[in-house]
Amino acid sequence: MKIHPFFLEMLQLVLVLAAAPLFAGWVKRVKCWTQGRTSPSLLQPYWDLRKLFSKDIVLAENASWIFRFTPYLVFGTTVLAGGIIPMITTDLPLALTADVIALVALFTIARFFTALAGMDIGTAFGGMGSSREMMIASLSEPAMLMAIFAVSLASKSTSLSTMATVISQGYSFLRPSLAFAFLAFVLILLAETGRVPVDNPATHLELTMIHEAMVLEYSGRHLALVEWAKMMKLFLFMVLGIAVFAPWGIARTDDLLPVVIATVVLSGKLVLCGVVLVLIETGLAKMRIFRVTEFLGTAFLLATLGMLSFFILE
């Protein structure tokens, strides 16, 4: 049975909205298991979002329209990014009309307005978090583009759907270009999603927090939208890595059965990715902020080596 591309696109957007908090709950639960602590329910992120949506908004007296508008923009751009990445099928209207450059641009818009909102109310923590976020962005975004471009050289296209199709049709993952690009992407994922060793999503220590410092003044539904977008960003980066480097199982048609199978396969991959992410975080310690430049510089170097190895060895 055929599924209309419009309904496929809507299905994927609903999957992003619904599955992102569940994936965040899975990561928290596995992390508690590895640390010997009592783990919360997998549904705890949903309960937290419901509680935040039910609370009133408290705004600073000098908050401008930027501060009020940013949560909605961040949430909207993150959802739109979810429509570009091929998760369960490559036959998506948005995925066919946008590429990796548009995807990075959407994340950049969200980051830019989040940094503006952090500085808008004039607190010391907001300005500190915004400056740190922009420093990380100046290094992580070029490295991310270079890592994805290393894969695009193999597929001869910057379209994520085309990349997923070419890699799933037998392009060897053991090629040096893809191996270097994958290592670079893992480092970028840790930085972009605010995970250890770059940032600690569970801390509110003023001297170390980056993302939390920018959204410290948000409350109510504004904070709920920001936190929901943060969960979706982690989910989307995981799915992006799967689509680019391990796309096996993604449907290439709009038939119902392949889409259902692709959804089940994606769920299994995400469970495994959550465990790997926790093992990486548990084995590393939070690094000093001045060491982040070396960390992301290494990612950029690996991505560059991936592109060079394609021209030299392939």
URMOHU-V691099 format. One record per backbone hydrogen bond with DSSP energy under -1.0 kcal/mol. CO is the residue of the C=O (numbers start at 1). NH is the residue of the N-H. E is the energy in kcal/mol with one decimal. If there is no record, write none. Layout:
co & nh & e
CO & NH & E
CO & NH & E
This chain:
co & nh & e
1 & 256 & -2.3
4 & 8 & -2.1
5 & 9 & -2.4
6 & 10 & -2.2
7 & 11 & -2.5
8 & 12 & -2.2
9 & 13 & -2.2
10 & 14 & -2.4
11 & 15 & -2.1
12 & 16 & -2.3
13 & 17 & -2.4
14 & 18 & -2.6
15 & 19 & -2.8
16 & 20 & -1.6
19 & 23 & -2.7
20 & 24 & -2.3
21 & 25 & -2.3
22 & 26 & -2.0
23 & 27 & -2.3
24 & 28 & -2.2
25 & 29 & -2.2
26 & 30 & -2.6
27 & 31 & -2.2
28 & 32 & -2.1
29 & 33 & -2.1
30 & 34 & -2.3
31 & 35 & -1.3
32 & 37 & -2.7
33 & 36 & -1.0
41 & 44 & -1.5
43 & 47 & -1.8
44 & 48 & -2.5
45 & 49 & -2.2
46 & 50 & -2.4
47 & 51 & -2.2
48 & 52 & -2.2
49 & 53 & -2.5
50 & 54 & -1.2
52 & 55 & -1.1
60 & 63 & -1.5
64 & 68 & -1.3
65 & 69 & -2.6
66 & 70 & -2.1
69 & 73 & -2.0
70 & 74 & -3.0
71 & 75 & -2.1
72 & 76 & -2.5
73 & 77 & -2.8
74 & 78 & -1.8
75 & 79 & -2.1
76 & 80 & -2.4
77 & 81 & -2.1
78 & 82 & -1.4
80 & 83 & -1.0
81 & 84 & -1.1
81 & 85 & -1.4
88 & 251 & -2.0
90 & 92 & -1.4
92 & 96 & -1.7
94 & 98 & -1.1
99 & 103 & -1.8
100 & 104 & -2.4
101 & 105 & -2.0
102 & 106 & -2.0
103 & 107 & -1.9
104 & 108 & -2.1
105 & 109 & -2.3
106 & 110 & -2.0
107 & 111 & -2.2
108 & 112 & -2.8
109 & 113 & -2.2
110 & 114 & -1.8
111 & 115 & -2.4
112 & 116 & -2.0
113 & 117 & -2.5
114 & 118 & -2.0
115 & 119 & -1.5
116 & 120 & -1.4
123 & 127 & -1.9
124 & 128 & -2.2
125 & 129 & -2.8
126 & 130 & -2.3
127 & 131 & -2.2
128 & 132 & -2.0
129 & 133 & -2.4
130 & 134 & -2.3
131 & 135 & -1.7
132 & 136 & -2.2
133 & 137 & -2.5
134 & 138 & -2.1
136 & 140 & -3.0
137 & 141 & -1.8
139 & 143 & -1.2
140 & 144 & -2.6
141 & 145 & -2.3
142 & 146 & -2.4
143 & 147 & -2.2
144 & 148 & -2.4
145 & 149 & -2.6
146 & 150 & -1.6
148 & 152 & -2.3
149 & 153 & -1.7
151 & 155 & -1.5
152 & 156 & -1.6
152 & 157 & -1.3
158 & 100 & -2.1
159 & 163 & -2.2
160 & 164 & -2.6
161 & 165 & -2.1
162 & 166 & -2.6
163 & 167 & -2.7
164 & 168 & -2.0
167 & 170 & -1.2
172 & 175 & -1.0
175 & 179 & -2.3
176 & 180 & -2.6
177 & 181 & -2.0
178 & 182 & -2.5
179 & 183 & -2.1
180 & 184 & -2.2
181 & 185 & -2.3
182 & 186 & -2.1
183 & 187 & -1.7
184 & 188 & -2.2
185 & 189 & -2.7
186 & 190 & -1.8
187 & 191 & -1.5
188 & 192 & -3.2
189 & 193 & -2.0
190 & 195 & -2.7
195 & 198 & -1.4
195 & 199 & -2.3
197 & 287 & -2.3
200 & 203 & -1.5
205 & 208 & -1.6
205 & 209 & -2.1
211 & 215 & -1.2
215 & 218 & -1.3
219 & 222 & -1.1
220 & 224 & -1.9
221 & 225 & -2.4
222 & 226 & -2.0
223 & 227 & -2.7
224 & 228 & -2.5
225 & 229 & -2.5
226 & 230 & -1.9
227 & 231 & -2.1
228 & 232 & -2.3
229 & 233 & -2.2
230 & 234 & -1.9
231 & 235 & -2.2
232 & 236 & -3.1
233 & 237 & -2.4
234 & 238 & -1.9
235 & 239 & -2.4
236 & 240 & -2.8
237 & 241 & -2.2
238 & 242 & -1.9
239 & 243 & -2.9
240 & 244 & -2.1
241 & 245 & -2.5
242 & 246 & -1.6
247 & 250 & -2.2
251 & 90 & -2.0
254 & 3 & -2.3
255 & 259 & -1.4
256 & 260 & -2.3
257 & 261 & -2.6
258 & 262 & -2.5
259 & 263 & -1.9
260 & 264 & -2.0
261 & 265 & -2.6
262 & 266 & -2.5
263 & 267 & -2.0
264 & 268 & -1.9
265 & 269 & -2.2
266 & 270 & -2.4
267 & 271 & -2.0
268 & 272 & -1.9
269 & 273 & -2.8
270 & 274 & -2.5
271 & 275 & -1.5
272 & 276 & -2.3
273 & 277 & -2.6
274 & 278 & -2.0
275 & 279 & -2.2
276 & 280 & -2.2
277 & 281 & -2.4
278 & 282 & -2.8
279 & 283 & -1.6
288 & 291 & -1.7
291 & 295 & -1.9
292 & 296 & -2.8
293 & 297 & -2.1
294 & 298 & -1.9
295 & 299 & -1.4
296 & 300 & -2.4
297 & 301 & -2.2
298 & 302 & -2.5
299 & 303 & -2.3
300 & 304 & -2.3
301 & 305 & -2.5
302 & 306 & -1.9
303 & 307 & -1.8
304 & 308 & -2.6
305 & 309 & -2.8
306 & 310 & -1.2
307 & 311 & -1.5
308 & 312 & -2.3
309 & 313 & -2.6
310 & 314 & -1.3
